[in-house]
Amino acid sequence: MDHGTHHTGHHTPHPAAASWPMAARATLHCLTGCAIGEILGMVIGTALLWGNVPTMALAIALAFVFGYSLTLVAVGRTGLDLRGAIKVALAADTVSIAVMELVDNGIVALVPGAMDAHLSDGLFWWSLLGGFAVAFLITTPVNKWMIGRGKGHAVAHAHH
């Protein structure tokens, strides 16, 4: 039996095929969507004078929306229908975005004063950027492990 092919007939990478550069690219893709959504959510929540919890909830929700959207656009260019593209985006990005958001928001929550910092405060931006950097470092090995098993971003790569 060919262990590189599963029931869908798509070839998936053998664990040895999951390189660090491949995992880093997948994580950078995820980070891009997360950063766009999270910063937009923070800006909206702050502009509307929302508290920390609703602002963070909006930022996390938008991180998922933008993370999935980037994959939907890329996979949609291959000719896959919307339903198929949504399935691919969910399979490719859910764990990666969840890990990234958990780490990034955990860092921001742990930095003294960061949750109460305003958009004009350096502490806001440094804690957010620091959180993204740590999230990238933690999420990359997760993505490498998943890609090596034909999961996560490997699902999206099967459609490129």
Short mmCIF file of the C-alpha atoms (twelve columns), coordinates in Angstrom:
data_MODEL
# 
_entry.id   MODEL 
# 
loop_
_atom_site.group_PDB 
_atom_site.id 
_atom_site.type_symbol 
_atom_site.label_atom_id 
_atom_site.label_alt_id 
_atom_site.label_comp_id 
_atom_site.label_asym_id 
_atom_site.label_seq_id 
_atom_site.Cartn_x 
_atom_site.Cartn_y 
_atom_site.Cartn_z 
_atom_site.pdbx_PDB_model_num 
ATOM 1   C CA . MET A 1   0.000   0.000  0.000   1 
ATOM 2   C CA . ASP A 2   1.233   3.501  -0.853  1 
ATOM 3   C CA . HIS A 3   1.458   5.364  2.469   1 
ATOM 4   C CA . GLY A 4   1.753   8.717  0.678   1 
ATOM 5   C CA . THR A 5   -1.798  8.536  -0.699  1 
ATOM 6   C CA . HIS A 6   -4.966  8.524  1.362   1 
ATOM 7   C CA . HIS A 7   -8.584  7.814  0.466   1 
ATOM 8   C CA . THR A 8   -9.092  11.065 -1.506  1 
ATOM 9   C CA . GLY A 9   -6.476  9.982  -4.000  1 
ATOM 10  C CA . HIS A 10  -4.360  13.083 -3.389  1 
ATOM 11  C CA . HIS A 11  -0.708  12.484 -2.760  1 
ATOM 12  C CA . THR A 12  0.416   13.808 0.597   1 
ATOM 13  C CA . PRO A 13  3.971   14.521 1.610   1 
ATOM 14  C CA . HIS A 14  5.934   11.858 3.400   1 
ATOM 15  C CA . PRO A 15  7.077   13.131 6.824   1 
ATOM 16  C CA . ALA A 16  10.592  13.554 5.467   1 
ATOM 17  C CA . ALA A 17  9.199   15.914 2.791   1 
ATOM 18  C CA . ALA A 18  8.138   18.480 5.391   1 
ATOM 19  C CA . SER A 19  11.076  20.861 5.384   1 
ATOM 20  C CA . TRP A 20  11.628  23.743 7.775   1 
ATOM 21  C CA . PRO A 21  11.419  26.305 4.928   1 
ATOM 22  C CA . MET A 22  8.081   24.804 3.837   1 
ATOM 23  C CA . ALA A 23  6.779   24.988 7.419   1 
ATOM 24  C CA . ALA A 24  8.065   28.554 7.795   1 
ATOM 25  C CA . ARG A 25  6.290   29.633 4.579   1 
ATOM 26  C CA . ALA A 26  3.042   28.034 5.779   1 
ATOM 27  C CA . THR A 27  3.394   29.766 9.139   1 
ATOM 28  C CA . LEU A 28  4.187   33.121 7.511   1 
ATOM 29  C CA . HIS A 29  1.034   32.738 5.389   1 
ATOM 30  C CA . CYS A 30  -0.947  32.075 8.569   1 
ATOM 31  C CA . LEU A 31  0.738   34.946 10.409  1 
ATOM 32  C CA . THR A 32  -0.174  37.359 7.615   1 
ATOM 33  C CA . GLY A 33  -3.891  36.619 7.885   1 
ATOM 34  C CA . CYS A 34  -3.761  36.622 11.677  1 
ATOM 35  C CA . ALA A 35  -1.923  39.946 11.796  1 
ATOM 36  C CA . ILE A 36  -4.324  41.655 9.379   1 
ATOM 37  C CA . GLY A 37  -7.379  40.424 11.271  1 
ATOM 38  C CA . GLU A 38  -5.991  40.990 14.717  1 
ATOM 39  C CA . ILE A 39  -4.748  44.526 14.082  1 
ATOM 40  C CA . LEU A 40  -8.010  45.448 12.343  1 
ATOM 41  C CA . GLY A 41  -9.988  44.047 15.290  1 
ATOM 42  C CA . MET A 42  -7.875  45.992 17.778  1 
ATOM 43  C CA . VAL A 43  -8.287  49.207 15.800  1 
ATOM 44  C CA . ILE A 44  -12.065 48.760 15.497  1 
ATOM 45  C CA . GLY A 45  -12.510 47.804 19.162  1 
ATOM 46  C CA . THR A 46  -10.372 50.705 20.323  1 
ATOM 47  C CA . ALA A 47  -12.117 53.194 18.012  1 
ATOM 48  C CA . LEU A 48  -15.508 52.053 19.348  1 
ATOM 49  C CA . LEU A 49  -14.225 52.340 22.947  1 
ATOM 50  C CA . TRP A 50  -14.909 48.646 23.611  1 
ATOM 51  C CA . GLY A 51  -13.360 46.900 26.598  1 
ATOM 52  C CA . ASN A 52  -10.549 44.343 26.392  1 
ATOM 53  C CA . VAL A 53  -12.707 41.218 26.132  1 
ATOM 54  C CA . PRO A 54  -14.953 42.265 23.213  1 
ATOM 55  C CA . THR A 55  -11.999 43.863 21.416  1 
ATOM 56  C CA . MET A 56  -9.914  40.706 21.780  1 
ATOM 57  C CA . ALA A 57  -12.867 38.529 20.701  1 
ATOM 58  C CA . LEU A 58  -13.303 40.639 17.554  1 
ATOM 59  C CA . ALA A 59  -9.557  40.566 16.851  1 
ATOM 60  C CA . ILE A 60  -9.423  36.767 17.172  1 
ATOM 61  C CA . ALA A 61  -12.541 36.303 15.029  1 
ATOM 62  C CA . LEU A 62  -11.092 38.551 12.322  1 
ATOM 63  C CA . ALA A 63  -7.747  36.709 12.522  1 
ATOM 64  C CA . PHE A 64  -9.582  33.501 11.606  1 
ATOM 65  C CA . VAL A 65  -11.619 35.248 8.881   1 
ATOM 66  C CA . PHE A 66  -8.549  36.777 7.224   1 
ATOM 67  C CA . GLY A 67  -6.447  33.639 7.707   1 
ATOM 68  C CA . TYR A 68  -9.082  31.484 6.020   1 
ATOM 69  C CA . SER A 69  -9.701  34.139 3.339   1 
ATOM 70  C CA . LEU A 70  -6.086  34.135 2.175   1 
ATOM 71  C CA . THR A 71  -6.276  30.378 1.660   1 
ATOM 72  C CA . LEU A 72  -9.696  30.611 -0.013  1 
ATOM 73  C CA . VAL A 73  -8.341  33.088 -2.545  1 
ATOM 74  C CA . ALA A 74  -5.244  30.977 -3.272  1 
ATOM 75  C CA . VAL A 75  -7.168  27.702 -3.555  1 
ATOM 76  C CA . GLY A 76  -9.987  29.354 -5.477  1 
ATOM 77  C CA . ARG A 77  -7.506  30.291 -8.211  1 
ATOM 78  C CA . THR A 78  -6.979  26.583 -8.868  1 
ATOM 79  C CA . GLY A 79  -10.581 26.222 -10.008 1 
ATOM 80  C CA . LEU A 80  -11.883 24.453 -6.920  1 
ATOM 81  C CA . ASP A 81  -15.512 25.338 -6.171  1 
ATOM 82  C CA . LEU A 82  -16.356 27.445 -3.105  1 
ATOM 83  C CA . ARG A 83  -17.523 24.487 -0.997  1 
ATOM 84  C CA . GLY A 84  -14.327 22.567 -1.751  1 
ATOM 85  C CA . ALA A 85  -12.186 25.643 -1.150  1 
ATOM 86  C CA . ILE A 86  -13.836 26.222 2.246   1 
ATOM 87  C CA . LYS A 87  -13.135 22.607 3.244   1 
ATOM 88  C CA . VAL A 88  -9.496  23.003 2.218   1 
ATOM 89  C CA . ALA A 89  -9.146  26.308 4.107   1 
ATOM 90  C CA . LEU A 90  -10.656 24.827 7.272   1 
ATOM 91  C CA . ALA A 91  -8.399  21.768 7.068   1 
ATOM 92  C CA . ALA A 92  -5.306  23.782 6.167   1 
ATOM 93  C CA . ASP A 93  -5.550  26.637 8.621   1 
ATOM 94  C CA . THR A 94  -7.618  25.862 11.705  1 
ATOM 95  C CA . VAL A 95  -4.888  24.380 13.905  1 
ATOM 96  C CA . SER A 96  -2.252  26.835 12.708  1 
ATOM 97  C CA . ILE A 97  -4.446  29.896 13.349  1 
ATOM 98  C CA . ALA A 98  -5.631  28.534 16.703  1 
ATOM 99  C CA . VAL A 99  -2.069  27.947 17.938  1 
ATOM 100 C CA . MET A 100 -0.948  31.323 16.643  1 
ATOM 101 C CA . GLU A 101 -3.854  33.153 18.291  1 
ATOM 102 C CA . LEU A 102 -3.468  31.305 21.586  1 
ATOM 103 C CA . VAL A 103 0.240   32.127 21.793  1 
ATOM 104 C CA . ASP A 104 0.017   35.691 20.504  1 
ATOM 105 C CA . ASN A 105 -2.897  36.689 22.725  1 
ATOM 106 C CA . GLY A 106 -1.351  34.861 25.672  1 
ATOM 107 C CA . ILE A 107 1.823   36.923 25.272  1 
ATOM 108 C CA . VAL A 108 -0.118  40.187 25.047  1 
ATOM 109 C CA . ALA A 109 -2.180  39.223 28.112  1 
ATOM 110 C CA . LEU A 110 0.989   38.437 30.095  1 
ATOM 111 C CA . VAL A 111 2.838   41.682 29.276  1 
ATOM 112 C CA . PRO A 112 2.109   44.083 32.151  1 
ATOM 113 C CA . GLY A 113 -0.010  46.988 30.921  1 
ATOM 114 C CA . ALA A 114 -0.357  45.738 27.329  1 
ATOM 115 C CA . MET A 115 -4.080  45.004 27.614  1 
ATOM 116 C CA . ASP A 116 -4.728  48.585 28.684  1 
ATOM 117 C CA . ALA A 117 -2.339  50.205 26.207  1 
ATOM 118 C CA . HIS A 118 -3.808  52.344 23.441  1 
ATOM 119 C CA . LEU A 119 -3.007  52.236 19.742  1 
ATOM 120 C CA . SER A 120 -0.773  55.269 20.186  1 
ATOM 121 C CA . ASP A 121 1.308   53.524 22.890  1 
ATOM 122 C CA . GLY A 122 4.534   51.776 21.949  1 
ATOM 123 C CA . LEU A 123 3.730   49.086 24.515  1 
ATOM 124 C CA . PHE A 124 0.653   48.088 22.506  1 
ATOM 125 C CA . TRP A 125 2.641   47.596 19.301  1 
ATOM 126 C CA . TRP A 126 5.738   46.007 20.904  1 
ATOM 127 C CA . SER A 127 3.668   43.465 22.846  1 
ATOM 128 C CA . LEU A 128 1.645   42.633 19.727  1 
ATOM 129 C CA . LEU A 129 4.730   42.275 17.510  1 
ATOM 130 C CA . GLY A 130 6.536   40.301 20.198  1 
ATOM 131 C CA . GLY A 131 3.510   38.042 20.500  1 
ATOM 132 C CA . PHE A 132 3.496   37.478 16.737  1 
ATOM 133 C CA . ALA A 133 7.227   36.643 16.782  1 
ATOM 134 C CA . VAL A 134 6.847   34.091 19.584  1 
ATOM 135 C CA . ALA A 135 3.716   32.679 17.932  1 
ATOM 136 C CA . PHE A 136 5.658   32.236 14.670  1 
ATOM 137 C CA . LEU A 137 8.428   30.344 16.496  1 
ATOM 138 C CA . ILE A 138 5.961   28.034 18.243  1 
ATOM 139 C CA . THR A 139 3.590   27.517 15.294  1 
ATOM 140 C CA . THR A 140 6.308   26.661 12.739  1 
ATOM 141 C CA . PRO A 141 7.179   23.264 14.309  1 
ATOM 142 C CA . VAL A 142 3.446   22.514 14.646  1 
ATOM 143 C CA . ASN A 143 2.995   23.208 10.924  1 
ATOM 144 C CA . LYS A 144 6.081   21.122 10.061  1 
ATOM 145 C CA . TRP A 145 4.683   18.191 12.015  1 
ATOM 146 C CA . MET A 146 1.249   18.533 10.384  1 
ATOM 147 C CA . ILE A 147 2.571   18.979 6.834   1 
ATOM 148 C CA . GLY A 148 4.748   15.898 7.290   1 
ATOM 149 C CA . ARG A 149 1.616   13.900 8.033   1 
ATOM 150 C CA . GLY A 150 -0.387  15.285 5.120   1 
ATOM 151 C CA . LYS A 151 -2.411  17.603 7.353   1 
ATOM 152 C CA . GLY A 152 -2.667  21.370 7.774   1 
ATOM 153 C CA . HIS A 153 -1.094  23.342 4.939   1 
ATOM 154 C CA . ALA A 154 -0.281  20.112 3.081   1 
ATOM 155 C CA . VAL A 155 -3.998  19.963 2.255   1 
ATOM 156 C CA . ALA A 156 -3.810  23.376 0.570   1 
ATOM 157 C CA . HIS A 157 -0.576  22.503 -1.253  1 
ATOM 158 C CA . ALA A 158 -2.312  19.504 -2.825  1 
ATOM 159 C CA . HIS A 159 -4.495  22.014 -4.694  1 
ATOM 160 C CA . HIS A 160 -1.731  24.291 -6.009  1 
# 
